[in-house]
């Protein structure tokens, strides 16, 4: 029975274990982050709210209809509703009214509010795209940092393995009398240092992996195995790149900045309309029911009174704001907000253009640095192997072999870092120049 339970448990857990051990590519990490990011979720809700506000703005073109029902109990000296004269009687009045109102001249208030709501609805998808792109760039950077830290562990482990092998070689040479005791101590110190560097690098990798999980909104307790093959992919882009500023106009940052400026302009027009005279049309029907409680007499039935007292009316009302400081203040503020929004749009266009140019400059620079650093790594590798051979022959000190090994490790880690920086700049350059998406949905 216990064996059956164990088999069933392993069968159910196998897919989860396989999924945990499966390598996560950059696109998969970005797709997961976009699906679970709270920022993206907020934009999805904002998109639904924009749809609702747009529908409400359409309804503002229709008349506003309301109904009123009232009851009034009077005693003492008051007006007799039947004779319209003052009398001392007790009465009960019941009134019903339905009215509709429609702005005739509002100086574009309703129309501009509709245009503003329509613009918000149309740009809601762009705002969502902007949030997704921002999240993608953030996750890309964290992914590259995590891969760099993990790949650095491999280089540090290799350095530790070489140091241990060299320590064993030094001990044998010491037993043969070809090396001194200080040489052995120096190599033991080197092994201890490499062991510490490996432990430190593992801690850095754990921190980088946690940052990646945080950016993805991934459960921190679950395992995540990034695909490190990105470190071995050489970027394939033209050697010389140029930025066409017009190609950046379709980027979410520019579209949203221009939309905010246009919405600020419409809001300014709406506030100005509030400071002008308003002409409104009103229409309605009303009726009343009356009872004289002071006299015992035949009372007209409820339905008959409602029909006999039924009246209709149509009116035009001109509302002229004479003294309204808050309205004037809101107009001035809306105008200032419009000017600021235009400046923000110009600033967004400049920043995006600068970011694109910087990505191109970085990419071209990292390309050259990678090629040069590759040559240095090859030279440092050859120098280390020759130094190792000279050390075995007693022609080199432990300090010299340590320097050669450390130089080779540092150049290898630097080359890895440059490759990772080149990989992320490649993504950004393709995004800015070729309008390629930052990720592909899995």
C-alpha positions as CSV (number, residue, x, y, z in Angstrom):
1,X,0.0,0.0,0.0
2,X,2.8,2.4,0.9
3,X,4.6,1.6,-2.4
4,X,1.4,2.5,-4.3
5,X,1.1,5.8,-2.5
6,X,4.8,6.6,-3.2
7,X,4.3,5.7,-6.9
8,X,1.2,7.9,-7.2
9,X,3.0,10.8,-5.4
10,X,6.0,10.6,-7.6
11,X,3.8,10.4,-10.7
12,X,2.0,13.6,-9.7
13,X,5.1,15.4,-8.7
14,X,7.1,14.5,-11.8
15,X,5.7,17.3,-14.0
16,X,6.4,19.8,-11.3
17,X,9.9,18.6,-10.9
18,X,10.5,18.6,-14.6
19,X,9.1,22.1,-14.9
20,X,11.4,23.3,-12.1
21,X,14.5,21.7,-13.7
22,X,13.6,22.9,-17.2
23,X,15.6,25.9,-18.3
24,X,13.8,29.2,-18.5
25,X,14.6,31.2,-21.6
26,X,14.7,35.0,-21.7
27,X,11.4,35.1,-23.6
28,X,9.7,32.7,-21.2
29,X,10.8,34.8,-18.2
30,X,9.6,38.0,-19.8
31,X,6.2,36.4,-20.8
32,X,5.7,35.1,-17.3
33,X,6.6,38.5,-15.8
34,X,4.1,40.3,-18.1
35,X,1.4,37.8,-17.3
36,X,1.9,38.2,-13.5
37,X,3.1,41.8,-13.2
38,X,1.0,44.0,-11.0
39,X,1.9,47.0,-13.1
40,X,0.5,45.3,-16.2
41,X,-2.6,44.1,-14.3
42,X,-3.3,47.7,-13.3
43,X,-3.1,48.8,-16.9
44,X,-5.6,46.1,-17.9
45,X,-8.0,47.4,-15.3
46,X,-7.4,51.0,-16.5
47,X,-8.2,49.8,-20.0
48,X,-11.6,48.5,-18.9
49,X,-12.3,51.7,-17.0
50,X,-11.4,53.7,-20.1
51,X,-14.1,51.7,-22.0
52,X,-16.6,52.5,-19.3
53,X,-15.8,56.3,-19.2
54,X,-16.1,56.3,-23.0
55,X,-19.6,54.8,-22.9
56,X,-20.6,57.3,-20.2
57,X,-19.3,60.2,-22.3
58,X,-21.6,59.0,-25.2
59,X,-24.6,59.0,-22.8
60,X,-23.9,62.7,-21.9
61,X,-25.3,63.6,-25.3
62,X,-28.7,62.4,-24.3
63,X,-31.1,64.4,-22.2
64,X,-30.9,64.0,-18.4
65,X,-34.2,62.7,-17.1
66,X,-35.3,62.7,-13.4
67,X,-38.5,62.1,-11.5
68,X,-39.7,63.6,-8.3
69,X,-42.4,62.6,-5.8
70,X,-43.3,64.8,-2.8
71,X,-45.8,64.9,0.0
72,X,-46.8,67.9,2.1
73,X,-48.9,68.1,5.3
74,X,-50.1,71.7,6.2
75,X,-52.1,73.0,9.1
76,X,-52.8,76.5,10.5
77,X,-53.0,79.4,8.1
78,X,-52.0,78.4,4.7
79,X,-53.1,78.6,1.0
80,X,-56.1,76.5,0.1
81,X,-54.9,74.6,-3.1
82,X,-58.5,74.4,-4.3
83,X,-59.4,78.2,-4.1
84,X,-55.8,79.6,-4.0
85,X,-56.7,81.8,-1.1
86,X,-55.5,81.9,2.5
87,X,-57.5,79.9,5.0
88,X,-57.1,78.1,8.2
89,X,-57.5,74.5,7.2
90,X,-55.5,71.2,7.4
91,X,-54.5,69.8,4.0
92,X,-52.4,67.1,2.5
93,X,-50.8,67.6,-0.9
94,X,-49.1,64.9,-3.0
95,X,-47.0,66.0,-6.1
96,X,-45.5,64.0,-9.0
97,X,-43.1,65.4,-11.6
98,X,-41.0,64.1,-14.5
99,X,-38.5,66.5,-16.1
100,X,-35.8,66.3,-18.7
101,X,-32.9,68.7,-19.3
102,X,-30.5,69.1,-22.2
103,X,-27.6,71.6,-22.6
104,X,-28.2,73.6,-25.8
105,X,-25.1,75.8,-25.7
106,X,-22.2,74.6,-23.5
107,X,-19.3,75.8,-25.6
108,X,-18.1,72.3,-26.4
109,X,-18.0,71.0,-22.8
110,X,-19.8,67.8,-23.7
111,X,-18.1,67.4,-27.0
112,X,-14.6,67.9,-25.6
113,X,-15.3,65.5,-22.7
114,X,-16.3,62.9,-25.3
115,X,-13.1,63.5,-27.3
116,X,-11.0,63.2,-24.2
117,X,-12.7,59.9,-23.2
118,X,-12.3,58.6,-26.7
119,X,-8.6,59.5,-26.7
120,X,-8.2,57.7,-23.4
121,X,-9.9,54.6,-24.7
122,X,-7.9,54.6,-27.9
123,X,-4.6,54.9,-26.0
124,X,-5.4,52.4,-23.3
125,X,-3.9,49.6,-25.4
126,X,-0.8,51.7,-25.9
127,X,-0.5,52.3,-22.1
128,X,-0.7,48.6,-21.6
129,X,2.0,48.1,-24.3
130,X,4.2,50.6,-22.5
131,X,3.8,48.8,-19.2
132,X,4.7,45.5,-20.9
133,X,7.8,47.0,-22.5
134,X,9.0,48.6,-19.3
135,X,8.5,45.3,-17.5
136,X,10.3,43.4,-20.4
137,X,13.3,45.7,-20.2
138,X,13.5,45.3,-16.4
139,X,13.3,41.5,-16.6
140,X,15.9,41.4,-19.4
141,X,18.4,43.3,-17.3
142,X,17.7,41.1,-14.2
143,X,17.9,38.0,-16.4
144,X,21.3,39.0,-17.9
145,X,22.6,39.8,-14.4
146,X,21.5,36.4,-13.1
147,X,23.1,34.6,-16.1
148,X,26.3,36.6,-15.7
149,X,26.5,35.6,-12.0
150,X,25.8,31.9,-12.7
151,X,28.3,31.7,-15.5
152,X,30.9,33.5,-13.3
153,X,30.5,30.6,-10.9
154,X,31.7,28.2,-13.6
155,X,34.8,30.3,-14.2
156,X,35.5,30.6,-10.4
157,X,35.0,26.8,-10.0
158,X,37.5,26.2,-12.8
159,X,40.0,28.5,-11.1
160,X,39.6,26.7,-7.8
161,X,40.0,23.3,-9.5
162,X,43.3,24.5,-11.2
163,X,44.5,25.9,-7.9
164,X,43.9,22.6,-6.1
165,X,45.7,20.7,-8.8
166,X,48.6,23.2,-8.6
167,X,48.6,22.8,-4.8
168,X,49.0,19.0,-5.1
169,X,51.7,19.5,-7.7
170,X,53.5,22.0,-5.4
171,X,53.3,19.5,-2.5
172,X,54.9,16.8,-4.6
173,X,57.6,19.1,-5.7
174,X,58.2,20.1,-2.0
175,X,58.6,16.4,-1.1
176,X,61.2,16.1,-3.9
177,X,63.0,19.2,-2.6
178,X,62.3,21.3,-5.6
179,X,59.9,23.7,-3.8
180,X,60.1,25.3,-0.4
181,X,57.6,25.3,2.4
182,X,56.7,29.0,1.7
183,X,55.7,28.0,-1.8
184,X,53.3,25.4,-0.4
185,X,51.9,27.9,2.0
186,X,51.4,30.4,-0.8
187,X,49.5,27.9,-2.8
188,X,47.4,26.9,0.2
189,X,46.6,30.6,0.6
190,X,45.6,30.8,-3.1
191,X,43.3,27.8,-2.7
192,X,41.6,29.3,0.3
193,X,41.2,32.6,-1.6
194,X,39.7,30.9,-4.6
195,X,37.4,28.9,-2.2
196,X,36.2,32.1,-0.7
197,X,35.7,33.8,-4.1
198,X,33.6,30.8,-5.2
199,X,31.4,31.1,-2.0
200,X,31.1,34.8,-2.6
201,X,30.1,34.4,-6.2
202,X,27.5,31.8,-5.3
203,X,26.0,34.4,-2.9
204,X,26.0,37.0,-5.6
205,X,24.2,34.5,-7.9
206,X,21.6,33.8,-5.3
207,X,21.0,37.5,-4.9
208,X,20.8,38.1,-8.7
209,X,18.4,35.1,-9.0
210,X,16.2,36.6,-6.3
211,X,16.1,39.9,-8.1
212,X,15.0,38.2,-11.2
213,X,12.2,36.3,-9.4
214,X,11.1,39.6,-7.8
215,X,11.0,41.3,-11.2
216,X,9.0,38.4,-12.6
217,X,6.7,38.3,-9.6
218,X,7.8,34.6,-9.4
219,X,7.5,32.7,-6.1
220,X,10.8,33.2,-4.3
221,X,10.6,29.7,-2.7
222,X,10.3,28.0,-6.1
223,X,13.3,27.0,-8.1
224,X,14.2,28.9,-11.3
225,X,16.8,27.7,-13.7
226,X,17.7,30.5,-16.3
227,X,18.9,29.4,-19.7
228,X,22.6,30.5,-19.8
229,X,23.0,29.8,-23.5
230,X,22.4,33.5,-24.1
231,X,26.0,34.1,-22.9
232,X,27.3,32.1,-25.9
233,X,25.2,33.9,-28.6
234,X,27.1,36.4,-30.6
235,X,25.0,39.4,-31.7
236,X,24.5,39.6,-35.5
237,X,23.7,43.2,-36.4
238,X,25.3,45.5,-39.0
239,X,28.6,47.1,-37.9
240,X,27.2,50.6,-38.5
241,X,23.7,51.6,-37.3
242,X,21.7,54.9,-37.6
243,X,18.6,56.1,-35.8
244,X,15.8,57.7,-37.8
245,X,13.9,59.8,-35.3
246,X,10.6,59.4,-37.2
247,X,10.7,55.7,-36.6
248,X,10.4,56.4,-32.9
249,X,7.0,58.1,-33.2
250,X,5.2,54.7,-33.0
251,X,6.8,53.9,-29.6
252,X,4.4,53.7,-26.7
253,X,6.4,56.4,-24.8
254,X,5.8,59.0,-27.6
255,X,2.2,58.0,-28.2
256,X,1.3,58.3,-24.6
257,X,3.2,61.6,-24.1
258,X,1.4,63.1,-27.1
259,X,-1.9,61.7,-25.9
260,X,-1.4,63.3,-22.4
261,X,-0.7,66.6,-24.0
262,X,-3.9,66.4,-26.1
263,X,-6.0,65.4,-23.1
264,X,-4.6,68.3,-21.2
265,X,-5.6,70.6,-24.1
266,X,-9.1,69.2,-24.1
267,X,-9.3,69.6,-20.3
268,X,-8.3,73.2,-20.7
269,X,-11.1,73.8,-23.2
270,X,-13.6,72.1,-20.9
271,X,-12.6,74.3,-18.0
272,X,-12.9,77.4,-20.2
273,X,-16.4,76.3,-21.2
274,X,-17.4,76.2,-17.6
275,X,-16.6,79.9,-17.3
276,X,-19.0,80.9,-20.1
277,X,-22.8,81.3,-20.1
278,X,-24.7,78.1,-20.4
279,X,-28.0,77.7,-22.2
280,X,-30.1,74.7,-21.2
281,X,-33.5,73.3,-22.4
282,X,-35.9,71.9,-19.8
283,X,-39.2,70.1,-20.3
284,X,-41.5,68.1,-18.0
285,X,-44.9,67.1,-16.8
286,X,-46.3,67.4,-13.3
287,X,-49.5,66.7,-11.4
288,X,-50.8,66.9,-7.8
289,X,-53.3,65.3,-5.5
290,X,-55.1,67.3,-2.8
291,X,-57.1,66.5,0.3
292,X,-58.9,68.9,2.7
293,X,-58.7,67.2,6.1
294,X,-60.6,69.9,8.0
295,X,-63.9,69.3,6.2
296,X,-65.9,66.2,5.6
297,X,-66.9,66.3,2.0
298,X,-66.8,64.3,-1.1
299,X,-63.3,64.0,-2.3
300,X,-62.3,63.7,-6.0
301,X,-60.8,60.3,-6.7
302,X,-57.0,60.1,-6.8
303,X,-56.9,59.1,-10.5
304,X,-59.3,62.0,-11.5
305,X,-57.2,64.6,-9.7
306,X,-54.0,63.3,-11.3
307,X,-55.6,63.7,-14.8
308,X,-57.2,67.0,-14.1
309,X,-54.1,68.6,-12.5
310,X,-51.7,67.3,-15.1
311,X,-49.6,70.0,-16.7
312,X,-46.6,70.3,-19.1
313,X,-43.9,72.9,-19.4
314,X,-40.9,73.7,-21.6
315,X,-38.3,76.3,-20.6
316,X,-35.0,77.7,-21.6
317,X,-32.5,78.7,-18.9
318,X,-29.5,80.9,-19.4
319,X,-26.9,80.6,-16.6
320,X,-24.3,83.4,-16.5
321,X,-21.4,82.9,-14.1
322,X,-20.6,86.4,-12.7
323,X,-18.3,85.7,-9.8
324,X,-16.7,82.3,-9.6
325,X,-13.1,82.4,-8.5
326,X,-12.7,78.6,-8.3
327,X,-13.7,78.3,-12.0
328,X,-11.2,80.9,-13.0
329,X,-8.5,79.2,-11.0
330,X,-9.3,75.9,-12.6
331,X,-9.0,77.4,-16.1
332,X,-5.6,78.8,-15.3
333,X,-4.4,75.5,-13.8
334,X,-5.7,73.6,-16.8
335,X,-3.8,75.9,-19.1
336,X,-0.6,75.4,-17.0
337,X,-1.1,71.6,-17.1
338,X,-1.4,71.8,-20.9
339,X,1.9,73.7,-21.2
340,X,3.6,71.2,-18.9
341,X,2.2,68.3,-20.8
342,X,3.6,69.7,-24.1
343,X,7.0,70.1,-22.4
344,X,6.7,66.5,-21.1
345,X,6.0,65.3,-24.6
346,X,9.0,67.1,-26.0
347,X,11.1,65.7,-23.1
348,X,9.8,62.1,-23.7
349,X,10.7,62.3,-27.4
350,X,14.2,63.6,-26.6
351,X,14.8,61.0,-23.9
352,X,13.6,58.2,-26.2
353,X,15.8,59.4,-29.0
354,X,18.8,59.7,-26.6
355,X,18.1,56.2,-25.3
356,X,18.0,54.8,-28.8
357,X,21.3,56.5,-29.7
358,X,22.9,55.4,-26.5
359,X,21.8,51.8,-27.2
360,X,23.4,52.0,-30.6
361,X,26.6,53.6,-29.2
362,X,26.8,50.9,-26.5
363,X,26.2,48.1,-28.9
364,X,28.9,49.2,-31.4
365,X,31.3,49.9,-28.5
366,X,30.6,46.5,-26.9
367,X,31.1,44.8,-30.2
368,X,34.6,46.2,-30.5
369,X,35.4,45.5,-26.9
370,X,34.2,41.9,-27.1
371,X,36.5,41.3,-30.1
372,X,39.4,42.9,-28.4
373,X,38.8,41.2,-25.0
374,X,38.5,37.8,-26.9
375,X,42.0,38.3,-28.1
376,X,43.2,39.2,-24.6
377,X,41.5,36.1,-23.1
378,X,43.2,33.9,-25.7
379,X,46.6,35.6,-24.9
380,X,46.0,35.3,-21.2
381,X,45.0,31.6,-21.6
382,X,48.3,30.9,-23.5
383,X,50.3,32.9,-21.0
384,X,48.8,30.9,-18.1
385,X,49.5,27.5,-19.7
386,X,53.1,28.5,-20.4
387,X,53.5,29.9,-16.9
388,X,52.0,26.6,-15.5
389,X,54.6,24.6,-17.5
390,X,57.5,26.9,-16.3
391,X,56.2,26.5,-12.7
392,X,56.4,22.8,-13.0
393,X,60.0,23.1,-14.3
394,X,60.9,25.3,-11.3
395,X,61.5,28.4,-13.5
396,X,58.6,30.4,-12.0
397,X,57.6,31.5,-8.5
398,X,54.2,30.9,-6.9
399,X,53.6,34.6,-7.0
400,X,54.1,34.7,-10.7
401,X,51.8,31.7,-11.4
402,X,49.2,33.3,-9.1
403,X,49.3,36.5,-11.1
404,X,49.0,34.7,-14.4
405,X,46.0,32.7,-13.2
406,X,44.3,35.7,-11.7
407,X,44.8,37.7,-14.9
408,X,43.3,34.9,-17.0
409,X,40.3,34.7,-14.6
410,X,39.7,38.4,-14.6
411,X,39.8,38.7,-18.4
412,X,37.5,35.7,-18.8
413,X,34.9,37.2,-16.4
414,X,35.3,40.6,-18.2
415,X,34.6,38.9,-21.5
416,X,31.6,37.2,-20.1
417,X,30.3,40.5,-18.8
418,X,30.8,42.2,-22.1
419,X,29.0,39.4,-23.9
420,X,26.0,39.8,-21.6
421,X,25.9,43.6,-22.0
422,X,26.2,43.1,-25.8
423,X,23.3,40.7,-25.7
424,X,20.9,43.1,-24.0
425,X,22.0,46.0,-26.1
426,X,21.2,43.9,-29.2
427,X,17.7,43.4,-28.0
428,X,17.3,47.2,-27.4
429,X,18.8,48.1,-30.8
430,X,16.4,45.8,-32.6
431,X,13.5,47.3,-30.6
432,X,14.5,50.9,-31.4
433,X,15.7,50.5,-35.0
434,X,13.9,47.4,-36.5
435,X,10.7,47.8,-34.4
436,X,11.1,44.2,-33.3
437,X,9.2,43.3,-30.1
438,X,11.3,42.9,-26.9
439,X,10.0,39.3,-26.5
440,X,7.9,36.7,-28.2
441,X,5.0,35.0,-26.6
442,X,5.4,31.4,-25.8
